[in-house]
């Protein structure tokens, strides 16, 4: 971040000083960066995180998918993330904690999302893999999030949540080797889209986007570029693939599904969906292998040697193809 950008944020926040503290990471493909900062107003210090998005900067892609469609998708994703934080994030509660939006600033094609620093709020732990006990708080977050937005129509978010859905991944589909997964890709997408029960998905619910408290008992989630409508199984399966081994997925599939649906049932109590829960659960359990197959389809085009293509994902994808 340069001094001009820093001054712009300081002026927009109407604070006495903005002190940049730490570069956290670059955004995917070189579209900006995330920075920790202190906002100082009348001697009071507020710790914030600034997501600086610069779509017009020189961009790249670590796996070579630097196409116009890829660029357009990312540009749209940041506008949708802005919509999410402006309108929807404030509806989340402590059962599906997200950072509060402090300010959304747009200037000359760049965007600056000034957000609550979750570290300062006690969510200080980041993980790359999880034990089964550590999986539960994330599953509970997903179930509560899905319950919160069950049936919500959000025209200003992605019509289909998740960054891998087929409509936006034709380049990757074209790159796939011929086979039953490629030929059935549209059927898989259509089956997920035909669900009677839909919610708003996080859309990128990998373990890296969950922040744990020190006791590993609760989490908050970040990164809402691909938030949008769909079947909750897409979030759940993608999360599992991000943090569990193939063996763990085999061993704990039923445990995870049962915990998710038990939490979802509790969260939907006293809502119009309470009396429909058995039908919802039955439909989404049917969609569980379909959701795995959907993400595997993306990987087979995007990075066919990816470690997430493993015995479990292949077995559950075979289950999905049999259903179709």
C-alpha positions in Angstrom: 0.0 0.0 0.0 1.4 3.4 -1.0 1.1 6.6 0.9 -1.7 7.9 -1.3 -3.8 4.9 -0.6 -3.0 5.1 3.1 -4.1 8.8 3.2 -7.3 8.0 1.3 -8.3 5.4 3.9 -7.4 7.6 6.8 -9.5 10.4 5.3 -12.4 8.1 4.7 -12.3 6.8 8.3 -12.0 10.3 9.6 -9.4 9.2 12.0 -6.2 11.0 13.3 -3.8 8.3 12.1 -3.7 5.1 10.2 -0.6 3.0 11.2 0.2 0.0 9.0 1.4 -2.8 11.1 1.8 -6.1 9.1 1.5 -7.4 5.6 -0.6 -10.6 6.1 -0.6 -11.9 2.5 -1.1 -11.1 -1.1 -4.4 -11.8 -2.7 -4.7 -14.8 -5.1 -3.2 -14.0 -8.5 -1.7 -10.7 -7.4 -5.0 -8.8 -7.1 -4.0 -6.9 -4.0 -3.0 -7.6 -0.4 -4.3 -7.9 3.2 -2.7 -5.7 5.8 -3.1 -5.3 9.6 -3.3 -1.7 10.8 -4.1 0.5 13.8 -6.8 3.2 13.4 -6.2 5.9 16.0 -9.0 8.4 16.8 -8.8 10.8 19.7 -6.1 8.6 21.3 -8.2 5.4 21.0 -6.6 2.6 19.0 -8.7 0.2 17.0 -7.0 -2.8 15.4 -8.3 -3.5 11.8 -7.6 -5.6 8.8 -7.6 -3.9 5.4 -8.2 -5.9 2.3 -6.8 -3.8 -0.6 -8.2 -5.0 -4.0 -6.6 -3.7 -7.1 -8.1 -5.5 -10.1 -6.2 -3.3 -12.6 -2.8 -4.3 -11.2 -0.6 -6.8 -13.1 -2.1 -10.2 -12.3 -0.8 -13.7 -12.7 -2.0 -17.3 -11.8 0.2 -19.9 -10.1 -1.3 -22.6 -12.2 -1.5 -20.7 -15.5 -5.2 -20.1 -15.6 -4.7 -16.4 -16.3 -7.6 -16.1 -18.8 -10.1 -13.3 -19.4 -12.9 -15.4 -17.9 -10.7 -15.9 -14.9 -10.1 -12.2 -14.5 -13.7 -11.3 -15.0 -14.7 -13.9 -12.4 -12.3 -12.4 -9.8 -13.4 -8.8 -10.5 -17.0 -9.8 -9.9 -16.1 -11.8 -6.8 -14.8 -8.7 -5.1 -17.9 -6.7 -5.9 -20.0 -9.5 -4.4 -17.8 -9.7 -1.3 -18.5 -6.0 -0.9 -22.2 -6.6 -1.2 -21.9 -9.4 1.4 -20.2 -7.3 4.0 -22.4 -4.3 3.4 -25.8 -6.0 3.6 -25.5 -9.6 5.0 -22.6 -9.9 7.4 -24.4 -8.0 10.1 -27.1 -10.7 10.1 -24.6 -13.3 11.4 -24.4 -14.0 15.1 -21.9 -15.6 17.4 -22.9 -19.1 16.1 -21.6 -18.1 12.7 -19.2 -15.4 13.5 -17.7 -13.1 10.7 -15.6 -9.9 10.9 -17.6 -6.7 11.1 -17.4 -4.3 8.3 -15.9 -0.9 9.4 -15.8 0.8 6.0 -16.1 -0.1 2.3 -14.1 2.4 0.2 -14.0 2.5 -3.6 -11.7 4.7 -5.5 -10.6 4.7 -9.2 -11.3 1.0 -9.6 -9.6 -0.1 -6.4 -11.5 -1.2 -3.3 -10.5 -1.1 0.4 -12.5 -3.3 2.8 -11.7 -2.2 6.3 -12.7 -5.0 8.7 -12.6 -6.0 12.3 -9.3 -7.7 13.2 -10.5 -11.2 14.4 -7.1 -11.8 16.1 -7.9 -8.8 18.4 -11.3 -10.4 19.0 -9.8 -13.6 20.3 -9.8 -15.7 17.1 -6.0 -16.1 16.9 -5.4 -19.6 15.7 -5.0 -20.7 12.0 -4.7 -24.3 10.9 -4.0 -26.3 7.8 -5.2 -29.7 8.9 -7.6 -30.8 11.7 -8.2 -33.6 14.1 -11.8 -34.8 14.2 -12.4 -32.8 17.4 -11.2 -29.6 15.7 -13.5 -30.3 12.7 -16.6 -30.0 14.9 -16.5 -26.2 15.5 -16.2 -25.6 11.7 -19.1 -28.0 11.0 -21.2 -26.1 13.6 -20.3 -22.8 12.0 -21.4 -24.1 8.6 -24.6 -25.6 9.9 -25.5 -22.4 11.7 -24.6 -20.2 8.8 -26.7 -22.3 6.4 -29.6 -22.2 8.9 -29.4 -18.4 9.2 -29.8 -17.9 5.5 -32.0 -20.9 4.6 -34.4 -19.9 1.8 -32.9 -16.4 1.4 -32.9 -15.1 -2.1 -29.9 -12.8 -2.6 -29.8 -11.3 -6.1 -26.7 -9.2 -5.3 -24.6 -12.3 -4.5 -23.6 -15.2 -6.8 -26.6 -17.0 -8.1 -24.6 -20.2 -7.5 -22.3 -20.0 -4.5 -18.7 -21.6 -4.8 -15.8 -20.7 -7.0 -15.8 -24.0 -8.9 -19.3 -24.2 -10.3 -19.6 -25.2 -13.9 -21.0 -22.0 -15.4 -17.8 -20.1 -14.5 -15.4 -23.0 -15.2 -15.7 -23.8 -18.8 -12.0 -23.4 -19.4 -11.3 -26.1 -16.8 -14.1 -28.4 -18.2 -12.6 -28.1 -21.7 -9.2 -29.2 -20.3 -10.6 -32.4 -18.7 -9.8 -35.7 -20.2 -12.8 -37.4 -21.7 -14.6 -39.7 -19.3 -17.9 -40.2 -17.3 -17.1 -37.3 -15.0 -16.7 -34.9 -17.9 -19.7 -36.1 -19.8 -21.9 -36.0 -16.7 -20.7 -32.6 -15.5 -23.9 -30.8 -16.6 -26.1 -33.5 -14.9 -24.1 -33.1 -11.7 -24.5 -29.3 -11.8 -28.2 -29.6 -12.6 -28.9 -32.0 -9.7 -27.4 -29.6 -7.2 -29.2 -26.7 -8.8 -32.6 -28.6 -8.7 -32.5 -28.9 -4.9 -35.8 -27.8 -3.3 -33.9 -26.5 -0.2 -31.3 -23.9 -0.7 -29.3 -21.5 1.4 -26.5 -19.0 1.1 -23.1 -20.8 0.8 -19.8 -19.4 2.1 -18.5 -20.6 -1.2 -14.8 -21.0 -0.2 -15.1 -22.8 3.2 -11.6 -24.2 3.3 -9.8 -24.6 6.6 -7.6 -21.7 5.9 -10.6 -19.4 6.0 -11.6 -20.4 9.5 -10.0 -18.6 12.5 -10.0 -20.5 15.8 -10.1 -19.2 19.4 -7.3 -20.3 21.7 -9.4 -23.3 23.1 -10.3 -24.5 19.6 -13.9 -24.4 20.7 -15.3 -21.9 18.3 -14.4 -20.3 15.0 -15.1 -17.3 12.8 -14.9 -17.3 9.0 -13.4 -14.9 6.5 -13.2 -14.5 2.7 -16.6 -14.1 1.1 -15.8 -13.6 -2.5 -17.8 -16.6 -3.7 -20.8 -16.4 -1.3 -24.1 -17.2 -3.0 -27.0 -19.6 -3.3 -27.0 -23.4 -3.3 -27.1 -26.7 -1.4 -25.2 -26.7 1.9 -23.4 -29.9 1.0 -21.1 -28.0 -1.4 -19.6 -26.1 1.6 -19.4 -29.2 3.8 -17.7 -31.4 1.2 -15.3 -28.7 0.2 -14.4 -28.1 3.8 -13.7 -31.8 4.5 -11.4 -32.0 1.5 -9.5 -29.0 2.6 -8.4 -30.4 6.0 -9.0 -34.2 6.3 -7.0 -37.1 4.8 -8.7 -39.6 2.5 -8.6 -42.1 5.4 -10.2 -39.7 7.8 -13.0 -39.0 5.3 -13.6 -42.7 5.1 -13.6 -43.1 8.8 -15.6 -40.1 9.9 -18.0 -39.5 7.0 -21.1 -40.6 9.1 -19.9 -38.8 12.2 -19.4 -35.6 10.3 -22.8 -35.8 8.4 -24.6 -36.6 11.6 -23.0 -33.8 13.5 -23.8 -31.3 10.7 -27.5 -32.3 10.5 -28.0 -32.4 14.2 -26.6 -28.9 14.5 -28.7 -27.7 11.5 -31.8 -29.2 13.0 -31.2 -27.3 16.3 -30.5 -24.1 14.5 -33.7 -24.4 12.4 -35.9 -24.9 15.5 -38.6 -22.3 15.7 -38.3 -21.5 11.9 -40.6 -22.5 9.1 -38.1 -25.2 8.2 -38.5 -27.1 11.4 -41.5 -29.0 10.2 -39.8 -29.7 6.9 -36.4 -30.8 8.3 -36.7 -34.5 7.5 -37.3 -33.7 3.8 -34.4 -31.2 3.8 -32.0 -33.7 5.5 -33.0 -36.5 3.1 -32.5 -34.3 0.0 -29.1 -32.9 1.2 -27.8 -36.4 2.2 -28.6 -37.5 -1.4 -26.6 -34.5 -2.6 -23.5 -35.3 -0.5 -21.8 -37.5 -3.1 -23.0 -35.2 -5.9 -21.3 -32.2 -4.2 -18.1 -34.2 -3.9 -18.3 -35.1 -7.6 -18.9 -31.5 -8.5 -15.7 -30.3 -6.9 -13.7 -33.3 -8.2 -14.9 -32.4 -11.7 -13.3 -28.9 -11.2 -10.1 -30.4 -9.9 -9.8 -32.8 -12.8 -9.7 -29.9 -15.2 -7.8 -27.3 -13.1 -5.1 -29.5 -11.6 -5.5 -33.3 -12.3 -2.5 -34.2 -10.1 -4.0 -32.4 -7.1 -3.7 -34.2 -3.8 -7.4 -33.7 -3.1 -8.1 -36.2 -5.9 -7.6 -39.2 -3.6 -9.2 -42.7 -2.9 -12.0 -41.2 -0.9 -13.0 -38.4 -3.4 -12.7 -41.0 -6.2 -14.9 -43.5 -4.4 -17.6 -41.0 -3.5 -17.5 -39.5 -7.0 -18.2 -43.0 -8.3 -21.2 -43.2 -6.0 -22.5 -40.0 -7.4 -22.1 -41.2 -11.0 -24.0 -44.4 -10.1 -26.9 -42.3 -8.8 -27.0 -40.3 -12.1 
